[in-house]
Amino acid sequence: MGERRLSTVICPNCKRPVKPRECSRKSLSKRYVLVTYCCPRCGAELLTEHIEVT
């Protein structure tokens, strides 16, 4: 699976622009995964995505 490039977001903890890093990936079913992106500085959870596996 290719890693997606995300734009910069402001971390609520650091108050700085950061590029989120993938920190967890859970399989929900055979077709879907739940990917969580975190701040590389403090580890705060920033984004959660539902991705369909092809």
ModelCIF file with pLDDT and N, C-alpha, C, O atoms, coordinates in Angstrom:
data_MODEL
#
_entry.id   MODEL 
#
_entity.id                         1 
_entity.type                       polymer 
_entity.pdbx_number_of_molecules   1 
#
_entity_poly.entity_id                      1 
_entity_poly.type                           'polypeptide(L)' 
_entity_poly.nstd_linkage                   no 
_entity_poly.nstd_monomer                   no 
_entity_poly.pdbx_seq_one_letter_code       MGERRLSTVICPNCKRPVKPRECSRKSLSKRYVLVTYCCPRCGAELLTEHIEVT 
_entity_poly.pdbx_seq_one_letter_code_can   MGERRLSTVICPNCKRPVKPRECSRKSLSKRYVLVTYCCPRCGAELLTEHIEVT 
_entity_poly.pdbx_strand_id                 A 
#
loop_
_entity_poly_seq.entity_id 
_entity_poly_seq.num 
_entity_poly_seq.mon_id 
_entity_poly_seq.hetero 
1 1  MET n 
1 2  GLY n 
1 3  GLU n 
1 4  ARG n 
1 5  ARG n 
1 6  LEU n 
1 7  SER n 
1 8  THR n 
1 9  VAL n 
1 10 ILE n 
1 11 CYS n 
1 12 PRO n 
1 13 ASN n 
1 14 CYS n 
1 15 LYS n 
1 16 ARG n 
1 17 PRO n 
1 18 VAL n 
1 19 LYS n 
1 20 PRO n 
1 21 ARG n 
1 22 GLU n 
1 23 CYS n 
1 24 SER n 
1 25 ARG n 
1 26 LYS n 
1 27 SER n 
1 28 LEU n 
1 29 SER n 
1 30 LYS n 
1 31 ARG n 
1 32 TYR n 
1 33 VAL n 
1 34 LEU n 
1 35 VAL n 
1 36 THR n 
1 37 TYR n 
1 38 CYS n 
1 39 CYS n 
1 40 PRO n 
1 41 ARG n 
1 42 CYS n 
1 43 GLY n 
1 44 ALA n 
1 45 GLU n 
1 46 LEU n 
1 47 LEU n 
1 48 THR n 
1 49 GLU n 
1 50 HIS n 
1 51 ILE n 
1 52 GLU n 
1 53 VAL n 
1 54 THR n 
#
_struct_asym.id          A 
_struct_asym.entity_id   1 
#
loop_
_ma_qa_metric.id 
_ma_qa_metric.mode 
_ma_qa_metric.name 
_ma_qa_metric.software_group_id 
_ma_qa_metric.type 
1 global pLDDT . pLDDT 
2 local  pLDDT . pLDDT 
#
_ma_qa_metric_global.metric_id      1 
_ma_qa_metric_global.metric_value   87.70 
_ma_qa_metric_global.model_id       1 
_ma_qa_metric_global.ordinal_id     1 
#
loop_
_ma_qa_metric_local.label_asym_id 
_ma_qa_metric_local.label_comp_id 
_ma_qa_metric_local.label_seq_id 
_ma_qa_metric_local.metric_id 
_ma_qa_metric_local.metric_value 
_ma_qa_metric_local.model_id 
_ma_qa_metric_local.ordinal_id 
A MET 1  2 45.00 1 1  
A GLY 2  2 50.00 1 2  
A GLU 3  2 52.00 1 3  
A ARG 4  2 58.00 1 4  
A ARG 5  2 61.00 1 5  
A LEU 6  2 67.00 1 6  
A SER 7  2 84.00 1 7  
A THR 8  2 90.00 1 8  
A VAL 9  2 90.00 1 9  
A ILE 10 2 91.00 1 10 
A CYS 11 2 92.00 1 11 
A PRO 12 2 91.00 1 12 
A ASN 13 2 92.00 1 13 
A CYS 14 2 91.00 1 14 
A LYS 15 2 92.00 1 15 
A ARG 16 2 91.00 1 16 
A PRO 17 2 93.00 1 17 
A VAL 18 2 92.00 1 18 
A LYS 19 2 92.00 1 19 
A PRO 20 2 92.00 1 20 
A ARG 21 2 93.00 1 21 
A GLU 22 2 93.00 1 22 
A CYS 23 2 93.00 1 23 
A SER 24 2 93.00 1 24 
A ARG 25 2 94.00 1 25 
A LYS 26 2 95.00 1 26 
A SER 27 2 94.00 1 27 
A LEU 28 2 93.00 1 28 
A SER 29 2 91.00 1 29 
A LYS 30 2 90.00 1 30 
A ARG 31 2 93.00 1 31 
A TYR 32 2 94.00 1 32 
A VAL 33 2 95.00 1 33 
A LEU 34 2 95.00 1 34 
A VAL 35 2 94.00 1 35 
A THR 36 2 94.00 1 36 
A TYR 37 2 94.00 1 37 
A CYS 38 2 94.00 1 38 
A CYS 39 2 93.00 1 39 
A PRO 40 2 92.00 1 40 
A ARG 41 2 91.00 1 41 
A CYS 42 2 92.00 1 42 
A GLY 43 2 90.00 1 43 
A ALA 44 2 92.00 1 44 
A GLU 45 2 92.00 1 45 
A LEU 46 2 92.00 1 46 
A LEU 47 2 91.00 1 47 
A THR 48 2 92.00 1 48 
A GLU 49 2 93.00 1 49 
A HIS 50 2 91.00 1 50 
A ILE 51 2 91.00 1 51 
A GLU 52 2 91.00 1 52 
A VAL 53 2 85.00 1 53 
A THR 54 2 80.00 1 54 
#
loop_
_atom_site.group_PDB 
_atom_site.id 
_atom_site.type_symbol 
_atom_site.label_atom_id 
_atom_site.label_alt_id 
_atom_site.label_comp_id 
_atom_site.label_asym_id 
_atom_site.label_entity_id 
_atom_site.label_seq_id 
_atom_site.pdbx_PDB_ins_code 
_atom_site.Cartn_x 
_atom_site.Cartn_y 
_atom_site.Cartn_z 
_atom_site.occupancy 
_atom_site.B_iso_or_equiv 
_atom_site.pdbx_formal_charge 
_atom_site.auth_seq_id 
_atom_site.auth_comp_id 
_atom_site.auth_asym_id 
_atom_site.auth_atom_id 
_atom_site.pdbx_PDB_model_num 
ATOM 1   N N  . MET A 1 1  ? 0.839   -1.187 0.000  1.00 45.00 ? 1  MET A N  1 
ATOM 2   C CA . MET A 1 1  ? 0.000   0.000  0.000  1.00 45.00 ? 1  MET A CA 1 
ATOM 3   C C  . MET A 1 1  ? 0.878   1.242  0.000  1.00 45.00 ? 1  MET A C  1 
ATOM 4   O O  . MET A 1 1  ? 1.819   1.343  0.788  1.00 45.00 ? 1  MET A O  1 
ATOM 5   N N  . GLY A 1 2  ? 0.580   2.166  -0.864 1.00 50.00 ? 2  GLY A N  1 
ATOM 6   C CA . GLY A 1 2  ? 1.361   3.399  -0.930 1.00 50.00 ? 2  GLY A CA 1 
ATOM 7   C C  . GLY A 1 2  ? 0.985   4.368  0.171  1.00 50.00 ? 2  GLY A C  1 
ATOM 8   O O  . GLY A 1 2  ? -0.169  4.439  0.592  1.00 50.00 ? 2  GLY A O  1 
ATOM 9   N N  . GLU A 1 3  ? 1.962   5.100  0.624  1.00 52.00 ? 3  GLU A N  1 
ATOM 10  C CA . GLU A 1 3  ? 1.703   6.081  1.667  1.00 52.00 ? 3  GLU A CA 1 
ATOM 11  C C  . GLU A 1 3  ? 1.248   7.377  1.029  1.00 52.00 ? 3  GLU A C  1 
ATOM 12  O O  . GLU A 1 3  ? 1.822   7.822  0.035  1.00 52.00 ? 3  GLU A O  1 
ATOM 13  N N  . ARG A 1 4  ? 0.214   7.986  1.601  1.00 58.00 ? 4  ARG A N  1 
ATOM 14  C CA . ARG A 1 4  ? -0.331  9.210  1.024  1.00 58.00 ? 4  ARG A CA 1 
ATOM 15  C C  . ARG A 1 4  ? 0.389   10.423 1.589  1.00 58.00 ? 4  ARG A C  1 
ATOM 16  O O  . ARG A 1 4  ? 0.795   10.437 2.750  1.00 58.00 ? 4  ARG A O  1 
ATOM 17  N N  . ARG A 1 5  ? 0.537   11.421 0.767  1.00 61.00 ? 5  ARG A N  1 
ATOM 18  C CA . ARG A 1 5  ? 1.149   12.682 1.210  1.00 61.00 ? 5  ARG A CA 1 
ATOM 19  C C  . ARG A 1 5  ? 0.049   13.602 1.691  1.00 61.00 ? 5  ARG A C  1 
ATOM 20  O O  . ARG A 1 5  ? -0.871  13.923 0.939  1.00 61.00 ? 5  ARG A O  1 
ATOM 21  N N  . LEU A 1 6  ? 0.136   14.021 2.920  1.00 67.00 ? 6  LEU A N  1 
ATOM 22  C CA . LEU A 1 6  ? -0.866  14.908 3.491  1.00 67.00 ? 6  LEU A CA 1 
ATOM 23  C C  . LEU A 1 6  ? -0.324  16.321 3.562  1.00 67.00 ? 6  LEU A C  1 
ATOM 24  O O  . LEU A 1 6  ? 0.882   16.532 3.690  1.00 67.00 ? 6  LEU A O  1 
ATOM 25  N N  . SER A 1 7  ? -1.214  17.275 3.478  1.00 84.00 ? 7  SER A N  1 
ATOM 26  C CA . SER A 1 7  ? -0.788  18.661 3.600  1.00 84.00 ? 7  SER A CA 1 
ATOM 27  C C  . SER A 1 7  ? -0.505  18.974 5.073  1.00 84.00 ? 7  SER A C  1 
ATOM 28  O O  . SER A 1 7  ? -0.815  18.179 5.961  1.00 84.00 ? 7  SER A O  1 
ATOM 29  N N  . THR A 1 8  ? 0.072   20.117 5.308  1.00 90.00 ? 8  THR A N  1 
ATOM 30  C CA . THR A 1 8  ? 0.422   20.528 6.660  1.00 90.00 ? 8  THR A CA 1 
ATOM 31  C C  . THR A 1 8  ? -0.835  20.957 7.418  1.00 90.00 ? 8  THR A C  1 
ATOM 32  O O  . THR A 1 8  ? -1.700  21.639 6.868  1.00 90.00 ? 8  THR A O  1 
ATOM 33  N N  . VAL A 1 9  ? -0.926  20.553 8.676  1.00 90.00 ? 9  VAL A N  1 
ATOM 34  C CA . VAL A 1 9  ? -2.036  20.970 9.539  1.00 90.00 ? 9  VAL A CA 1 
ATOM 35  C C  . VAL A 1 9  ? -1.464  21.558 10.825 1.00 90.00 ? 9  VAL A C  1 
ATOM 36  O O  . VAL A 1 9  ? -0.308  21.312 11.168 1.00 90.00 ? 9  VAL A O  1 
ATOM 37  N N  . ILE A 1 10 ? -2.281  22.336 11.531 1.00 91.00 ? 10 ILE A N  1 
ATOM 38  C CA . ILE A 1 10 ? -1.845  22.917 12.798 1.00 91.00 ? 10 ILE A CA 1 
ATOM 39  C C  . ILE A 1 10 ? -2.193  21.943 13.918 1.00 91.00 ? 10 ILE A C  1 
ATOM 40  O O  . ILE A 1 10 ? -3.352  21.562 14.083 1.00 91.00 ? 10 ILE A O  1 
ATOM 41  N N  . CYS A 1 11 ? -1.190  21.548 14.679 1.00 92.00 ? 11 CYS A N  1 
ATOM 42  C CA . CYS A 1 11 ? -1.410  20.637 15.807 1.00 92.00 ? 11 CYS A CA 1 
ATOM 43  C C  . CYS A 1 11 ? -2.012  21.419 16.972 1.00 92.00 ? 11 CYS A C  1 
ATOM 44  O O  . CYS A 1 11 ? -1.483  22.467 17.343 1.00 92.00 ? 11 CYS A O  1 
ATOM 45  N N  . PRO A 1 12 ? -3.108  20.930 17.558 1.00 91.00 ? 12 PRO A N  1 
ATOM 46  C CA . PRO A 1 12 ? -3.728  21.640 18.683 1.00 91.00 ? 12 PRO A CA 1 
ATOM 47  C C  . PRO A 1 12 ? -2.844  21.689 19.935 1.00 91.00 ? 12 PRO A C  1 
ATOM 48  O O  . PRO A 1 12 ? -2.972  22.606 20.746 1.00 91.00 ? 12 PRO A O  1 
ATOM 49  N N  . ASN A 1 13 ? -1.945  20.703 20.095 1.00 92.00 ? 13 ASN A N  1 
ATOM 50  C CA . ASN A 1 13 ? -1.046  20.694 21.255 1.00 92.00 ? 13 ASN A CA 1 
ATOM 51  C C  . ASN A 1 13 ? 0.170   21.590 21.060 1.00 92.00 ? 13 ASN A C  1 
ATOM 52  O O  . ASN A 1 13 ? 0.480   22.431 21.903 1.00 92.00 ? 13 ASN A O  1 
ATOM 53  N N  . CYS A 1 14 ? 0.855   21.395 19.928 1.00 91.00 ? 14 CYS A N  1 
ATOM 54  C CA . CYS A 1 14 ? 2.099   22.141 19.660 1.00 91.00 ? 14 CYS A CA 1 
ATOM 55  C C  . CYS A 1 14 ? 1.834   23.566 19.200 1.00 91.00 ? 14 CYS A C  1 
ATOM 56  O O  . CYS A 1 14 ? 2.679   24.445 19.363 1.00 91.00 ? 14 CYS A O  1 
ATOM 57  N N  . LYS A 1 15 ? 0.646   23.793 18.619 1.00 92.00 ? 15 LYS A N  1 
ATOM 58  C CA . LYS A 1 15 ? 0.307   25.086 18.019 1.00 92.00 ? 15 LYS A CA 1 
ATOM 59  C C  . LYS A 1 15 ? 1.249   25.437 16.866 1.00 92.00 ? 15 LYS A C  1 
ATOM 60  O O  . LYS A 1 15 ? 1.517   26.609 16.603 1.00 92.00 ? 15 LYS A O  1 
ATOM 61  N N  . ARG A 1 16 ? 1.745   24.409 16.187 1.00 91.00 ? 16 ARG A N  1 
ATOM 62  C CA . ARG A 1 16 ? 2.656   24.615 15.058 1.00 91.00 ? 16 ARG A CA 1 
ATOM 63  C C  . ARG A 1 16 ? 2.191   23.804 13.860 1.00 91.00 ? 16 ARG A C  1 
ATOM 64  O O  . ARG A 1 16 ? 1.523   22.781 14.013 1.00 91.00 ? 16 ARG A O  1 
ATOM 65  N N  . PRO A 1 17 ? 2.549   24.266 12.660 1.00 93.00 ? 17 PRO A N  1 
ATOM 66  C CA . PRO A 1 17 ? 2.224   23.464 11.478 1.00 93.00 ? 17 PRO A CA 1 
ATOM 67  C C  . PRO A 1 17 ? 3.100   22.214 11.403 1.00 93.00 ? 17 PRO A C  1 
ATOM 68  O O  . PRO A 1 17 ? 4.325   22.301 11.486 1.00 93.00 ? 17 PRO A O  1 
ATOM 69  N N  . VAL A 1 18 ? 2.472   21.066 11.248 1.00 92.00 ? 18 VAL A N  1 
ATOM 70  C CA . VAL A 1 18 ? 3.211   19.801 11.156 1.00 92.00 ? 18 VAL A CA 1 
ATOM 71  C C  . VAL A 1 18 ? 2.634   18.973 10.013 1.00 92.00 ? 18 VAL A C  1 
ATOM 72  O O  . VAL A 1 18 ? 1.491   19.176 9.602  1.00 92.00 ? 18 VAL A O  1 
ATOM 73  N N  . LYS A 1 19 ? 3.436   18.038 9.505  1.00 92.00 ? 19 LYS A N  1 
ATOM 74  C CA . LYS A 1 19 ? 2.952   17.072 8.524  1.00 92.00 ? 19 LYS A CA 1 
ATOM 75  C C  . LYS A 1 19 ? 2.580   15.814 9.295  1.00 92.00 ? 19 LYS A C  1 
ATOM 76  O O  . LYS A 1 19 ? 3.455   15.175 9.880  1.00 92.00 ? 19 LYS A O  1 
ATOM 77  N N  . PRO A 1 20 ? 1.305   15.444 9.310  1.00 92.00 ? 20 PRO A N  1 
ATOM 78  C CA . PRO A 1 20 ? 0.880   14.267 10.083 1.00 92.00 ? 20 PRO A CA 1 
ATOM 79  C C  . PRO A 1 20 ? 1.553   12.991 9.594  1.00 92.00 ? 20 PRO A C  1 
ATOM 80  O O  . PRO A 1 20 ? 1.791   12.807 8.400  1.00 92.00 ? 20 PRO A O  1 
ATOM 81  N N  . ARG A 1 21 ? 1.850   12.122 10.544 1.00 93.00 ? 21 ARG A N  1 
ATOM 82  C CA . ARG A 1 21 ? 2.474   10.842 10.245 1.00 93.00 ? 21 ARG A CA 1 
ATOM 83  C C  . ARG A 1 21 ? 1.494   9.733  10.604 1.00 93.00 ? 21 ARG A C  1 
ATOM 84  O O  . ARG A 1 21 ? 0.767   9.832  11.592 1.00 93.00 ? 21 ARG A O  1 
ATOM 85  N N  . GLU A 1 22 ? 1.477   8.677  9.795  1.00 93.00 ? 22 GLU A N  1 
ATOM 86  C CA . GLU A 1 22 ? 0.576   7.561  10.074 1.00 93.00 ? 22 GLU A CA 1 
ATOM 87  C C  . GLU A 1 22 ? 1.036   6.860  11.346 1.00 93.00 ? 22 GLU A C  1 
ATOM 88  O O  . GLU A 1 22 ? 2.190   6.445  11.442 1.00 93.00 ? 22 GLU A O  1 
ATOM 89  N N  . CYS A 1 23 ? 0.138   6.727  12.326 1.00 93.00 ? 23 CYS A N  1 
ATOM 90  C CA . CYS A 1 23 ? 0.559   6.084  13.574 1.00 93.00 ? 23 CYS A CA 1 
ATOM 91  C C  . CYS A 1 23 ? -0.195  4.788  13.860 1.00 93.00 ? 23 CYS A C  1 
ATOM 92  O O  . CYS A 1 23 ? 0.266   3.977  14.663 1.00 93.00 ? 23 CYS A O  1 
ATOM 93  N N  . SER A 1 24 ? -1.336  4.579  13.225 1.00 93.00 ? 24 SER A N  1 
ATOM 94  C CA . SER A 1 24 ? -1.988  3.278  13.393 1.00 93.00 ? 24 SER A CA 1 
ATOM 95  C C  . SER A 1 24 ? -2.871  2.962  12.200 1.00 93.00 ? 24 SER A C  1 
ATOM 96  O O  . SER A 1 24 ? -3.376  3.850  11.514 1.00 93.00 ? 24 SER A O  1 
ATOM 97  N N  . ARG A 1 25 ? -3.038  1.678  11.979 1.00 94.00 ? 25 ARG A N  1 
ATOM 98  C CA . ARG A 1 25 ? -3.854  1.197  10.865 1.00 94.00 ? 25 ARG A CA 1 
ATOM 99  C C  . ARG A 1 25 ? -4.608  -0.023 11.369 1.00 94.00 ? 25 ARG A C  1 
ATOM 100 O O  . ARG A 1 25 ? -4.000  -1.019 11.762 1.00 94.00 ? 25 ARG A O  1 
ATOM 101 N N  . LYS A 1 26 ? -5.957  0.060  11.356 1.00 95.00 ? 26 LYS A N  1 
ATOM 102 C CA . LYS A 1 26 ? -6.767  -1.060 11.826 1.00 95.00 ? 26 LYS A CA 1 
ATOM 103 C C  . LYS A 1 26 ? -7.620  -1.577 10.686 1.00 95.00 ? 26 LYS A C  1 
ATOM 104 O O  . LYS A 1 26 ? -8.174  -0.804 9.904  1.00 95.00 ? 26 LYS A O  1 
ATOM 105 N N  . SER A 1 27 ? -7.717  -2.874 10.605 1.00 94.00 ? 27 SER A N  1 
ATOM 106 C CA . SER A 1 27 ? -8.558  -3.492 9.592  1.00 94.00 ? 27 SER A CA 1 
ATOM 107 C C  . SER A 1 27 ? -9.979  -3.591 10.135 1.00 94.00 ? 27 SER A C  1 
ATOM 108 O O  . SER A 1 27 ? -10.217 -4.238 11.155 1.00 94.00 ? 27 SER A O  1 
ATOM 109 N N  . LEU A 1 28 ? -10.919 -2.947 9.449  1.00 93.00 ? 28 LEU A N  1 
ATOM 110 C CA . LEU A 1 28 ? -12.315 -2.994 9.886  1.00 93.00 ? 28 LEU A CA 1 
ATOM 111 C C  . LEU A 1 28 ? -13.054 -4.172 9.257  1.00 93.00 ? 28 LEU A C  1 
ATOM 112 O O  . LEU A 1 28 ? -13.882 -4.817 9.899  1.00 93.00 ? 28 LEU A O  1 
ATOM 113 N N  . SER A 1 29 ? -12.742 -4.436 8.004  1.00 91.00 ? 29 SER A N  1 
ATOM 114 C CA . SER A 1 29 ? -13.323 -5.574 7.291  1.00 91.00 ? 29 SER A CA 1 
ATOM 115 C C  . SER A 1 29 ? -12.351 -5.927 6.181  1.00 91.00 ? 29 SER A C  1 
ATOM 116 O O  . SER A 1 29 ? -11.232 -5.416 6.135  1.00 91.00 ? 29 SER A O  1 
ATOM 117 N N  . LYS A 1 30 ? -12.785 -6.804 5.285  1.00 90.00 ? 30 LYS A N  1 
ATOM 118 C CA . LYS A 1 30 ? -11.889 -7.155 4.173  1.00 90.00 ? 30 LYS A CA 1 
ATOM 119 C C  . LYS A 1 30 ? -11.706 -5.993 3.210  1.00 90.00 ? 30 LYS A C  1 
ATOM 120 O O  . LYS A 1 30 ? -10.714 -5.938 2.483  1.00 90.00 ? 30 LYS A O  1 
ATOM 121 N N  . ARG A 1 31 ? -12.667 -5.053 3.199  1.00 93.00 ? 31 ARG A N  1 
ATOM 122 C CA . ARG A 1 31 ? -12.607 -3.952 2.231  1.00 93.00 ? 31 ARG A CA 1 
ATOM 123 C C  . ARG A 1 31 ? -12.144 -2.628 2.813  1.00 93.00 ? 31 ARG A C  1 
ATOM 124 O O  . ARG A 1 31 ? -11.675 -1.769 2.067  1.00 93.00 ? 31 ARG A O  1 
ATOM 125 N N  . TYR A 1 32 ? -12.259 -2.436 4.113  1.00 94.00 ? 32 TYR A N  1 
ATOM 126 C CA . TYR A 1 32 ? -11.970 -1.125 4.689  1.00 94.00 ? 32 TYR A CA 1 
ATOM 127 C C  . TYR A 1 32 ? -10.905 -1.170 5.771  1.00 94.00 ? 32 TYR A C  1 
ATOM 128 O O  . TYR A 1 32 ? -10.821 -2.130 6.537  1.00 94.00 ? 32 TYR A O  1 
ATOM 129 N N  . VAL A 1 33 ? -10.090 -0.118 5.826  1.00 95.00 ? 33 VAL A N  1 
ATOM 130 C CA . VAL A 1 33 ? -9.132  0.053  6.916  1.00 95.00 ? 33 VAL A CA 1 
ATOM 131 C C  . VAL A 1 33 ? -9.329  1.442  7.509  1.00 95.00 ? 33 VAL A C  1 
ATOM 132 O O  . VAL A 1 33 ? -9.759  2.369  6.823  1.00 95.00 ? 33 VAL A O  1 
ATOM 133 N N  . LEU A 1 34 ? -9.011  1.569  8.775  1.00 95.00 ? 34 LEU A N  1 
ATOM 134 C CA . LEU A 1 34 ? -9.092  2.837  9.487  1.00 95.00 ? 34 LEU A CA 1 
ATOM 135 C C  . LEU A 1 34 ? -7.668  3.279  9.751  1.00 95.00 ? 34 LEU A C  1 
ATOM 136 O O  . LEU A 1 34 ? -6.927  2.604  10.465 1.00 95.00 ? 34 LEU A O  1 
ATOM 137 N N  . VAL A 1 35 ? -7.279  4.413  9.178  1.00 94.00 ? 35 VAL A N  1 
ATOM 138 C CA . VAL A 1 35 ? -5.910  4.914  9.315  1.00 94.00 ? 35 VAL A CA 1 
ATOM 139 C C  . VAL A 1 35 ? -5.936  6.162  10.176 1.00 94.00 ? 35 VAL A C  1 
ATOM 140 O O  . VAL A 1 35 ? -6.725  7.075  9.933  1.00 94.00 ? 35 VAL A O  1 
ATOM 141 N N  . THR A 1 36 ? -5.072  6.202  11.186 1.00 94.00 ? 36 THR A N  1 
ATOM 142 C CA . THR A 1 36 ? -4.983  7.360  12.076 1.00 94.00 ? 36 THR A CA 1 
ATOM 143 C C  . THR A 1 36 ? -3.650  8.042  11.864 1.00 94.00 ? 36 THR A C  1 
ATOM 144 O O  . THR A 1 36 ? -2.606  7.391  11.816 1.00 94.00 ? 36 THR A O  1 
ATOM 145 N N  . TYR A 1 37 ? -3.691  9.362  11.737 1.00 94.00 ? 37 TYR A N  1 
ATOM 146 C CA . TYR A 1 37 ? -2.478  10.161 11.564 1.00 94.00 ? 37 TYR A CA 1 
ATOM 147 C C  . TYR A 1 37 ? -2.235  10.967 12.827 1.00 94.00 ? 37 TYR A C  1 
ATOM 148 O O  . TYR A 1 37 ? -3.165  11.527 13.407 1.00 94.00 ? 37 TYR A O  1 
ATOM 149 N N  . CYS A 1 38 ? -0.955  11.024 13.255 1.00 94.00 ? 38 CYS A N  1 
ATOM 150 C CA . CYS A 1 38 ? -0.588  11.721 14.484 1.00 94.00 ? 38 CYS A CA 1 
ATOM 151 C C  . CYS A 1 38 ? 0.471   12.776 14.218 1.00 94.00 ? 38 CYS A C  1 
ATOM 152 O O  . CYS A 1 38 ? 1.120   12.786 13.172 1.00 94.00 ? 38 CYS A O  1 
ATOM 153 N N  . CYS A 1 39 ? 0.628   13.659 15.188 1.00 93.00 ? 39 CYS A N  1 
ATOM 154 C CA . CYS A 1 39 ? 1.663   14.692 15.135 1.00 93.00 ? 39 CYS A CA 1 
ATOM 155 C C  . CYS A 1 39 ? 3.017   14.036 15.393 1.00 93.00 ? 39 CYS A C  1 
ATOM 156 O O  . CYS A 1 39 ? 3.164   13.307 16.374 1.00 93.00 ? 39 CYS A O  1 
ATOM 157 N N  . PRO A 1 40 ? 4.024   14.282 14.521 1.00 92.00 ? 40 PRO A N  1 
ATOM 158 C CA . PRO A 1 40 ? 5.341   13.674 14.742 1.00 92.00 ? 40 PRO A CA 1 
ATOM 159 C C  . PRO A 1 40 ? 6.066   14.248 15.956 1.00 92.00 ? 40 PRO A C  1 
ATOM 160 O O  . PRO A 1 40 ? 6.973   13.608 16.488 1.00 92.00 ? 40 PRO A O  1 
ATOM 161 N N  . ARG A 1 41 ? 5.680   15.448 16.405 1.00 91.00 ? 41 ARG A N  1 
ATOM 162 C CA . ARG A 1 41 ? 6.336   16.072 17.559 1.00 91.00 ? 41 ARG A CA 1 
ATOM 163 C C  . ARG A 1 41 ? 5.812   15.547 18.895 1.00 91.00 ? 41 ARG A C  1 
ATOM 164 O O  . ARG A 1 41 ? 6.579   15.065 19.728 1.00 91.00 ? 41 ARG A O  1 
ATOM 165 N N  . CYS A 1 42 ? 4.476   15.650 19.089 1.00 92.00 ? 42 CYS A N  1 
ATOM 166 C CA . CYS A 1 42 ? 3.930   15.310 20.407 1.00 92.00 ? 42 CYS A CA 1 
ATOM 167 C C  . CYS A 1 42 ? 3.109   14.021 20.417 1.00 92.00 ? 42 CYS A C  1 
ATOM 168 O O  . CYS A 1 42 ? 2.779   13.514 21.489 1.00 92.00 ? 42 CYS A O  1 
ATOM 169 N N  . GLY A 1 43 ? 2.776   13.486 19.249 1.00 90.00 ? 43 GLY A N  1 
ATOM 170 C CA . GLY A 1 43 ? 2.023   12.235 19.192 1.00 90.00 ? 43 GLY A CA 1 
ATOM 171 C C  . GLY A 1 43 ? 0.520   12.393 19.301 1.00 90.00 ? 43 GLY A C  1 
ATOM 172 O O  . GLY A 1 43 ? -0.195  11.398 19.421 1.00 90.00 ? 43 GLY A O  1 
ATOM 173 N N  . ALA A 1 44 ? 0.020   13.626 19.262 1.00 92.00 ? 44 ALA A N  1 
ATOM 174 C CA . ALA A 1 44 ? -1.425  13.852 19.347 1.00 92.00 ? 44 ALA A CA 1 
ATOM 175 C C  . ALA A 1 44 ? -2.115  13.364 18.072 1.00 92.00 ? 44 ALA A C  1 
ATOM 176 O O  . ALA A 1 44 ? -1.587  13.518 16.971 1.00 92.00 ? 44 ALA A O  1 
ATOM 177 N N  . GLU A 1 45 ? -3.300  12.775 18.238 1.00 92.00 ? 45 GLU A N  1 
ATOM 178 C CA . GLU A 1 45 ? -4.055  12.274 17.098 1.00 92.00 ? 45 GLU A CA 1 
ATOM 179 C C  . GLU A 1 45 ? -4.645  13.457 16.333 1.00 92.00 ? 45 GLU A C  1 
ATOM 180 O O  . GLU A 1 45 ? -5.326  14.301 16.916 1.00 92.00 ? 45 GLU A O  1 
ATOM 181 N N  . LEU A 1 46 ? -4.381  13.517 15.023 1.00 92.00 ? 46 LEU A N  1 
ATOM 182 C CA . LEU A 1 46 ? -4.837  14.656 14.227 1.00 92.00 ? 46 LEU A CA 1 
ATOM 183 C C  . LEU A 1 46 ? -5.965  14.308 13.263 1.00 92.00 ? 46 LEU A C  1 
ATOM 184 O O  . LEU A 1 46 ? -6.967  15.019 13.197 1.00 92.00 ? 46 LEU A O  1 
ATOM 185 N N  . LEU A 1 47 ? -5.808  13.219 12.516 1.00 91.00 ? 47 LEU A N  1 
ATOM 186 C CA . LEU A 1 47 ? -6.792  12.849 11.504 1.00 91.00 ? 47 LEU A CA 1 
ATOM 187 C C  . LEU A 1 47 ? -7.064  11.360 11.539 1.00 91.00 ? 47 LEU A C  1 
ATOM 188 O O  . LEU A 1 47 ? -6.185  10.559 11.856 1.00 91.00 ? 47 LEU A O  1 
ATOM 189 N N  . THR A 1 48 ? -8.298  10.999 11.207 1.00 92.00 ? 48 THR A N  1 
ATOM 190 C CA . THR A 1 48 ? -8.665  9.584  11.081 1.00 92.00 ? 48 THR A CA 1 
ATOM 191 C C  . THR A 1 48 ? -9.360  9.423  9.748  1.00 92.00 ? 48 THR A C  1 
ATOM 192 O O  . THR A 1 48 ? -10.241 10.213 9.410  1.00 92.00 ? 48 THR A O  1 
ATOM 193 N N  . GLU A 1 49 ? -8.979  8.416  8.989  1.00 93.00 ? 49 GLU A N  1 
ATOM 194 C CA . GLU A 1 49 ? -9.526  8.185  7.658  1.00 93.00 ? 49 GLU A CA 1 
ATOM 195 C C  . GLU A 1 49 ? -10.021 6.772  7.490  1.00 93.00 ? 49 GLU A C  1 
ATOM 196 O O  . GLU A 1 49 ? -9.417  5.823  7.989  1.00 93.00 ? 49 GLU A O  1 
ATOM 197 N N  . HIS A 1 50 ? -11.126 6.638  6.783  1.00 91.00 ? 50 HIS A N  1 
ATOM 198 C CA . HIS A 1 50 ? -11.685 5.371  6.352  1.00 91.00 ? 50 HIS A CA 1 
ATOM 199 C C  . HIS A 1 50 ? -11.210 5.146  4.936  1.00 91.00 ? 50 HIS A C  1 
ATOM 200 O O  . HIS A 1 50 ? -11.549 5.948  4.065  1.00 91.00 ? 50 HIS A O  1 
ATOM 201 N N  . ILE A 1 51 ? -10.458 4.123  4.651  1.00 91.00 ? 51 ILE A N  1 
ATOM 202 C CA . ILE A 1 51 ? -9.945  3.906  3.300  1.00 91.00 ? 51 ILE A CA 1 
ATOM 203 C C  . ILE A 1 51 ? -10.410 2.558  2.785  1.00 91.00 ? 51 ILE A C  1 
ATOM 204 O O  . ILE A 1 51 ? -10.316 1.542  3.473  1.00 91.00 ? 51 ILE A O  1 
ATOM 205 N N  . GLU A 1 52 ? -10.916 2.571  1.556  1.00 91.00 ? 52 GLU A N  1 
ATOM 206 C CA . GLU A 1 52 ? -11.344 1.324  0.920  1.00 91.00 ? 52 GLU A CA 1 
ATOM 207 C C  . GLU A 1 52 ? -10.142 0.680  0.254  1.00 91.00 ? 52 GLU A C  1 
ATOM 208 O O  . GLU A 1 52 ? -9.426  1.324  -0.512 1.00 91.00 ? 52 GLU A O  1 
ATOM 209 N N  . VAL A 1 53 ? -9.927  -0.584 0.546  1.00 85.00 ? 53 VAL A N  1 
ATOM 210 C CA . VAL A 1 53 ? -8.797  -1.319 -0.022 1.00 85.00 ? 53 VAL A CA 1 
ATOM 211 C C  . VAL A 1 53 ? -9.222  -1.886 -1.365 1.00 85.00 ? 53 VAL A C  1 
ATOM 212 O O  . VAL A 1 53 ? -10.278 -2.508 -1.479 1.00 85.00 ? 53 VAL A O  1 
ATOM 213 N N  . THR A 1 54 ? -8.393  -1.669 -2.385 1.00 80.00 ? 54 THR A N  1 
ATOM 214 C CA . THR A 1 54 ? -8.743  -2.173 -3.716 1.00 80.00 ? 54 THR A CA 1 
ATOM 215 C C  . THR A 1 54 ? -7.985  -3.445 -4.025 1.00 80.00 ? 54 THR A C  1 
ATOM 216 O O  . THR A 1 54 ? -8.150  -4.016 -5.103 1.00 80.00 ? 54 THR A O  1 
#
